[in-house]
Amino acid sequence: EDLRVDGRGCEDYRCAEVETDVVSNTSGSARVKLGHTDILVGVKAEMGTPKLEKPDEGYLEFFVDCSANATPEFEGRGGEELGTEIANTLYRIFSSESCVDLKSLCINPREHCWILYVDVLLLECGGNLFDAISIAVKAALFNTRIPKVRVLEDEEGSKEIELSDDPYDCIRLNVDEVPCIVTLSKIGYRHVVDATLQEEACSLASLLISVTSKGDLTCMKKVGKGSLDPESIFEMMETGKRVGKSLHTSLQKILDEEESLGTTRQKVGFLG
C-alpha cells in the first residue's frame, strides 16, 4: 500500500543532514547523517607520482574505517570485510572516465600529480550505508580545495614546484558527474529505497545502483543472498534513476546554499 513502518512511501528517503568543512586539517570534508546512519568523510590532497599506465592523470585512493562504536558487529576485526567491500565499490564507481576530471590533478606528466586520499569513517550504522557514504563522498569532494601549483624550471632543466600561499587561490573539483548510490531493497513483491536496519533485516536481496545527476546509470551490484527476477531488476533500475536524480538535485541545492554563506556560516560540527 506504499506505506512503511515509519510512515514513508516506498520511494521516500529519511531526512538527511549534510555539513561540509567539518575537519580542519583536510583539503575537504563532509559529515552526513541519514536517520541513525552517521558518516564522516575527509579528503586529503597529497603530491605523488602518476601511475605508469596514466602518466598525465592524478588519482583517488579510498580507505574505509568502521568505528567499533558504530555497531557491536564491528568490534575486533568485524568491520574489516565491510570496509573493504565499501572501498571496492567506491573504486568501481569512480573508475569511469567522466566521473572526476583526473587530468586536472596532473602537475607534471610522469613526474608529479595530486593524489586524493578519501577517508570514510562509519560513526554509526542505522541502515542504508552505501547511499549515505556516496552522498558524503560527493559533498566532501565538492568541498575539496587543492592548492595551485607553479612549476619553475632553472637553466639546468631541473624543476622546482612552488605551492600558492593564498588559501583562496586553489583548484576546485567539478563534481557534476560524480554519481550517488541508490540502494533498492526488495521486500515481498515491492522494493524500497533508504531501508532502515529493520527493513534490511526483512530484505533478502538488494540492488545497488550508481546514478549520475542526469539520471544515467553507471554501475550496478546485487547484494544479499536472495534472488531477483529480471522484471523486478528493470523496475528497480527505473526507480533508482528517478530517485537518484532528485537526490542529486537536493544535495546540490544544499551544497550551493552552504557555499553561498561563505565565512558567515555557523558550523554545527559534532555538537549538533
N, C-alpha and C positions, 0 to 999 in steps of 0.2 A: 504493500500500500504506500510505498515511498515514504515510510516513516521509520526512523531508527530510535533506539532506546533514549538517546539524548535529545530527541525532537528534531534532528536534522533530516533532510531528504537524502536520497542515495548519492546525489552529486554535490553535496554541500561540504565545505571544509569547516573545521573549527576555526575560531578566531586566532589569527597568528599575530604575534608581536615581533617586529623586526627592529633592531637597532644596530647601526654601524659605528665604526670607530670607537670600539669599547676597550681595546687593549692598546696601551700607549706605545709599546716597543715593537710594533709590527708595521708593515707597509700598508696593511689594510685589514680590517677585522669586522666581524658581524656576529650578532647573537640572535637566535630565532627561538621563540617559544611557541609551540603549536600544541594546545591543550597542555598535557603534562610532559610533553617532549621538549627538552631543553638542549640546544646545540650551540657551541661556540666555535667559530672558525677564525683562524688567524692566517694571514698571508705574509710571508717574508720574502723580499726580493734580494737575492744574493748574486754576485757576479761569478760566472763559471765559464767552462769551455763548452761550445756547442757539441752536440752528438755528431759522430762521424758521418752518419747517413743523412743528416740535415744540417750542413755546416752554416747555413745562413738563418737559423732559427733558434730562439730560446725554447725553454720547455717548462712544463709543470710537474712537480712531484707531490704526491698525496700521501699523507700519513693520518691514520685514524686511531684515536685512543679512546677506549671505552672506560670511563671512570668506574671504579669499583662501587662507588656510591649510587651509580645510575640505576642498577637493579642487582639483586642478590646473585643473579646468574654470572655476573662479571667478576665475582671475587676469584682470587687466584689467577688462572690463565683463561678464565671462561670467555672473556671478551675478545681474545686474540683472533679467533676464527672469524667472528663477525666483523672485526676491524679490517681484516684482510679482504673479506668479501666486499665491504663497502668501498675500500680503496680501489679494488679491481674494477668495480662498477664505475667509479668516477673516472678511472683511466680510460675505460671503454667509451664513456660518453664524450670525454674531451679529446678522443683520438681523431674525431672528424676534422677535416681541414679548416672548415669555415668557423668553427666554434670560437676560438680566440685567435687574433692575428699574432701568431708566434714570430713572424718576421720582424714585427715592431720591437721584439725583445732582443734582437740581434744588435750587438755593438760593433764588432769586427768579425766578418765571416771567418770561420775556422779558429778564431782566437778567443773572442770574448762574447758572452751573451748574458742575459739575465735569466736566472732560474727562479721560478716562483715556487716556494715551498708552501703548500696548502695544508695546514694542520687542522684536523677536525677533532673536537673533543665532545664526547657524549656526556652531558652532565646528568641528564635524567631521561629515562625511556618511558614514554606513555603512548606507544603505538606510532606507526607510520614514520619510521626513522628516515627512510630514503628520501621522501619528499621534503622533510624538514631540513635535511643535510643539503639537498640540492638548492633549496631557497637560500640557506645560509652561505653556501659557496658562491652563489651568484652575487649576493649582496656584498660579500667580502671582496670579491674581485672588482665590483663596481666602486668600492671604497679605496681600492689599492692605488697608491701613488708611487711611481718609480722615479727616482732622481734622474734628471737629464745628464747625459754624459758627453764630454767632448774628447775626441781622440787627437792628441798632439803628436806630431812626428818631428824628431830632430834631424839634423843633417846626416847622421849616420844611419838613419832609417829605423831606429828603434822607436817604438810607440809608447806614449805615456797617456794614461787615462785620467781625466780630471772630472770630478763629480761637482755638480752645481750645488752651491751652498744655500741658495734660495729655496725654502720649502715649497713655495708656490710654483717654482719652475720645474714641473715634473710631467711625466708621461701618464696618461690615464688609459685604461684598457676599455675597448669597446665591447660591452657585454650583451649587445642586442641579440647576438646569435647563440649565446650560452643557454643550453636547454635546462628545463626543470624536469624533475621526475614526477610522474603521477602514478601512484600505486593503486591498482584496482583489485580489491579483494572479492572473490566470489563467495557469496553466502546463499545457499539454496539455489534458486534459479536466477537470482539477481546479483549485481555487483555494486560495491560501494567504494567511494573514494575516501581517503583520510580515515582509515579504520582505527578505532581505539584498541587498547590491549584486549578487551573482552571480545570485540568483533574479530580481531586477528585470531583469537582462540577458536572462534566458530568457523573460520575460513580454512578450507583445505588447500586452496591454491590461489595465488595472486599473480598479477601481471604488472611488471614494472615497465613503464613507457617513458622515454625521454622525449619531450616535446619542446620545440623552439617557440619563440614569441609569435611566429607567423602560423603556428599550428602544424608545422612539419614534424613528422616522426623520425627521430634519428636512430634510436635503437630500442630493442625490447628484450625482456628477460622474464622467464617464468620462475617463480619461487613457490616452495611448498610441495607437499607430497601428492596432492590431489591432481586430477586431470582437468583439462579444459577442452571443450569441443570447439571445432573451427568456427562455428556460428557465433558462439559467445566471445571468441577471441576478436572477431571483426567488430562485434558490438562494443567490446571493451576499448578497442583502438579508437573508434569514433568518439566514445565518451571521453577517453583520455585526451584526444586532440582538442575537443571542445572545452573541457575543464582546464587543460594546460594553458590555452590561450588566455582565458580570463584570469588565471593565476599570474601569468606574466604581466598582464595589464595592471593588476592591483599592486604587484610588487614594484613595478617600475614607477608607478604613481607615488607610492610611499617613499621610495629612494630619492626621487626628484624633489619631493616636498622637504625631506630631511636635508637634502643638499642645499636647497634654497634658503634655509635658515642660517647657513654659514656658521660663524663663530658664536652667534647668539643662542644657538641650540643648547638647551639644558640636557645634560646626559644623565640617563637613568642608571645605566650600568647594572651591577648585580644587587643593588639595594631595592630596585623596584619590585 
